[in-house]
């Protein structure tokens, strides 16, 4: 059995590989001491998938952690802000020009612990739930930036994540990793993986004949899963019976006009057999249709995407991406951990791909037995947390479908069928029929999506929590009015102070951002 | 504050006179006045000199603090001047200079026609009878050209300080008669960083003559106390 780690080898140089390398390098203090050496081997022959363009607010912490300048990141990766995901037509199929929508905002309640949910429920108001509990709703609808030009890097008035160009982000991270974090870059195509008698990876050999040794290996080889799958033979837990989409058609759509307004959120529009993502970057949109090939044909899917994008799609190249939904039985096996698509995949409905990369890499850094100790214990406790996280992500994605009232296609009827829903989600929903969700319902920080995320989706979809005979739940008395006045006043202040999303991004591109 | 800025032209402005207002009423509702580095030493006798971020660009600029609220000025109150030194950006009123067009380097002398100092009866005439500018106005023009260059030099200095991590937030908690007030968004030179300068940065600061401005700025911070007592007197 191997113990103590000196050489860490990341195989694969997409966003996942480079992000993992940066996080490990920073958390293990790679640049400042000789404790560990981190190398990243990237194949010059294998293209990156490079579609992931959405992030969640943890990316802000991660970029800060690895020490990049937010202004440079915005300037070099065509970044725009994301304050929400706007879900369109998820509740009902559109009727003529009538569309339903709701925001899954990134802002948490203004005053921690003050939950306005019971008041919203009992008011029977037509006001959107998210609008009732947060001023970010109005700021999103007005396409405002989440921060002022006088605020320093990573500081803001409203919570946010980023939209980014995946290929540029990967190059940006590569530059940072090699220049500032001491990551050793190797260009080679790995051809063979050698394991020792105990099944631990010993060394890798490349097509060019070079051999690379290491103590710990990160498999960031994408769907190929060269190490964790091909070599270690770790099985795949298929989850396609819960999440029915298995294919995506992706296209990049340049703006017709230079100064096109950019929404500060991702738009997710439900369609007959899936949904369309719409992400506005600085000079183009990324659009894609995620669908179930069991419920529609590729031709019909192309028609749906064409209907969304318009005729200009005929001049653009559309990529078809097959998706394998599920995750590895073990994300970390012996001295190999899978990060990115090699570990697993769920549809990008809540932009979880990079989120899971970030969370996994941080967890690896914390659990790695650098000074000795066993990989067995480290991997066991890691897998417990990681698998729990994957399962909860699947629950949360499924929630969006299950709460829909759509019946315009067998895709939606199948999604609403109990048989396709994880029991863990059904249990919670049953409880929430009579009780508003509480922080205590989410006991682990490996949940990934917690109270506020659930509240926005549940009540955005008009989930009905019955509050009969529950006066005792209205515990805030007059404070509620005060809270609402506070929200309104702060919302007004933000509307005066914040400029439009595009204007802010253009300013950062022109003037940069202050570090203080 | 009203502003109706026009390039000075003989045909339109031959009858105009400027009556200098000794109280500089036009700044009585501004709590910050832009400064240039070359006047820091004199300005330090009268104002706290601090750095703030410009609302439009987020870039730093140097200012004299003259009040604690958006439209408060306890130094130039409108009927009194509580300062030994009048900043160039106050003195230039009602004149300014502007580029002929966005990409042009040709500068035009401009005047704020809505200024209370502009009239047809009293003060210094803009033009001589032979259509040339009077010598007073010509000297204002020279002062403004000079100010523009000093302003650019100040921007370069401030950028240098920011780039070398020598600026830090100077958030102040003020204890006024009936309240405590948090003053955010002000920045100052980091004295700790100044003490541990790398040799090459120290030499650059010396050669660029930034040290006098830096120490004038640091010593001027004590003027905040004077500003507070001025405020107390006016309540």
Interface residues (C-beta under 8 A of the other chain):
Chain A: X148 X149 X150 X151 X507 X510 X511 X512 X513 X514 X515 X516
Chain B: X53 X54 X55 X56 X57 X58 X59 X60 X162 X165 X167 X168 X169 X185 X187
